[in-house]
Amino acid sequence: LERELAALQEPGVEVFRALAENTTLEALRVDCKGLAGRAVDQLSASMQRHRALRILDLNSNCVSPIMAHSLGQGAAMCGLKELYLDYNFLGNTGVAALSKAMHDEVALDVLSLRGNRIGPAF
């Protein structure tokens, strides 16, 4: 099962690897694709070399607290303005990791985190 899940991530890895070479893409919307692990790591790495990306929509994927830190680092490097992470698996830990990674480097106009089980009730 683990091998099959990893194989599902491979197309995302290749697409996100190509993002590093694209210098004009301003918006990337990849919601509801089941992205996790290697695909999210590759996206984060590519974002660090991509200066034009302003909008990233990863709603309804499988972004975990561990991946949130990596995404935050990518966002800090590329000048992202809108980040949509609704309905992932961030929780309080993931949001803290995202915030720590972005620290004072990111001036987001929009950060959407609905459905991530955040707050004192969780």
C-alpha positions as CSV (number, residue, x, y, z in Angstrom):
1,L,0.0,0.0,0.0
2,E,2.8,2.4,0.8
3,R,4.4,1.9,-2.6
4,E,1.0,2.6,-4.3
5,L,0.5,5.8,-2.3
6,A,4.1,7.0,-3.2
7,A,3.4,6.3,-6.9
8,L,0.3,8.5,-6.8
9,Q,2.6,11.4,-5.6
10,E,5.0,11.1,-8.5
11,P,3.0,13.2,-11.1
12,G,2.9,16.0,-8.5
13,V,6.6,15.8,-7.9
14,E,7.3,16.2,-11.6
15,V,4.9,19.1,-12.0
16,F,6.3,20.9,-9.0
17,R,9.9,20.3,-10.1
18,A,9.0,22.1,-13.4
19,L,7.7,25.1,-11.3
20,A,11.2,26.1,-10.4
21,E,11.9,26.7,-14.1
22,N,8.7,28.7,-14.8
23,T,9.4,32.3,-14.0
24,T,6.0,33.8,-14.9
25,L,3.4,31.6,-13.1
26,E,1.6,33.8,-10.6
27,A,-1.2,31.4,-9.4
28,L,-1.1,27.7,-8.7
29,R,-4.3,26.0,-7.7
30,V,-4.0,22.3,-6.9
31,D,-6.9,21.6,-4.6
32,C,-8.4,18.2,-4.0
33,K,-5.5,16.2,-5.4
34,G,-4.4,14.2,-2.3
35,L,-1.0,15.8,-2.3
36,A,1.4,14.9,0.5
37,G,4.9,13.9,1.3
38,R,7.4,14.1,-1.6
39,A,5.0,16.2,-3.7
40,V,4.6,18.9,-1.1
41,D,8.4,18.8,-0.3
42,Q,9.2,19.4,-4.0
43,L,6.6,22.2,-4.2
44,S,8.3,23.9,-1.3
45,A,11.8,23.5,-2.8
46,S,10.6,24.9,-6.1
47,M,8.9,27.8,-4.4
48,Q,12.2,28.8,-2.9
49,R,13.5,29.5,-6.5
50,H,10.3,30.9,-7.9
51,R,9.8,34.6,-7.4
52,A,6.6,35.3,-9.4
53,L,4.2,32.9,-7.5
54,R,1.7,35.0,-5.6
55,I,-1.3,32.6,-5.0
56,L,-1.1,29.0,-3.9
57,D,-4.2,27.0,-3.3
58,L,-3.7,23.6,-1.6
59,N,-7.2,23.2,-0.2
60,S,-8.3,19.7,0.6
61,N,-5.1,17.8,0.2
62,C,-3.1,15.9,2.8
63,V,-0.8,18.6,4.1
64,S,0.4,17.6,7.6
65,P,2.0,19.6,10.4
66,I,5.5,18.4,9.3
67,M,4.9,19.6,5.7
68,A,3.6,22.9,7.0
69,H,7.1,24.0,8.0
70,S,8.5,23.2,4.6
71,L,5.6,25.1,2.9
72,G,6.3,28.1,5.2
73,Q,9.9,28.1,4.1
74,G,8.9,28.1,0.5
75,A,6.4,30.9,1.0
76,A,9.0,33.0,2.7
77,M,11.4,32.7,-0.2
78,C,9.0,33.4,-3.1
79,G,7.0,36.4,-1.9
80,L,3.6,34.6,-1.7
81,K,0.6,36.9,-1.1
82,E,-2.3,34.3,-0.8
83,L,-2.1,30.9,0.8
84,Y,-5.1,28.6,0.9
85,L,-4.7,25.5,3.1
86,D,-8.4,24.7,4.0
87,Y,-9.3,21.2,4.9
88,N,-5.9,19.7,5.3
89,F,-4.4,18.0,8.5
90,L,-2.6,21.0,10.0
91,G,-4.1,21.3,13.5
92,N,-2.5,23.6,16.0
93,T,0.9,22.1,15.6
94,G,0.9,22.6,11.8
95,V,-0.2,26.2,12.0
96,A,2.5,26.9,14.6
97,A,5.1,25.3,12.3
98,L,3.9,27.3,9.3
99,S,4.0,30.5,11.3
100,K,7.5,29.8,12.6
101,A,8.9,29.0,9.1
102,M,7.4,32.2,7.6
103,H,8.3,34.4,10.6
104,D,8.7,38.0,9.5
105,E,9.5,37.1,5.9
106,V,6.0,36.8,4.5
107,A,3.4,39.5,4.3
108,L,0.3,37.5,3.3
109,D,-2.8,39.3,2.3
110,V,-4.8,36.0,2.6
111,L,-4.2,33.0,4.8
112,S,-7.1,30.6,4.8
113,L,-7.0,27.6,7.2
114,R,-10.7,26.5,7.6
115,G,-11.3,22.9,8.5
116,N,-7.9,22.2,10.0
117,R,-9.1,21.5,13.6
118,I,-7.4,24.6,15.0
119,G,-8.1,26.2,18.3
120,P,-8.6,25.4,22.0
121,A,-11.3,22.8,21.3
122,F,-8.8,20.6,19.6
